């Protein structure tokens, strides 16, 4: 996941834009982008799973009280 300040390059980390032209990026930049996206996917999956658990608990509560 990218931070506002990229400690590896010593500069400001730029946001990832989906569909962006990748032809000007180096192999190292592409590798970093993959790492960032993989981290972001894991973060989104954790949030989704947490919400699914809350939803399942709420559904079970309402089913049992009806």
C-alpha angles and dihedrals in degrees: 000000000000122000123207088254117044106216093190094061097026092233142090112296112233120222119255113249115203112236092018118154106263098185094100096052122101123234089257091051091049090049091050090049091053090050091049093048093046089053091048092049090052090049092050092046091052091051091047091049092049091052092046089055092051091047093050091050091049092048091050091049093051093045092053094048095051 
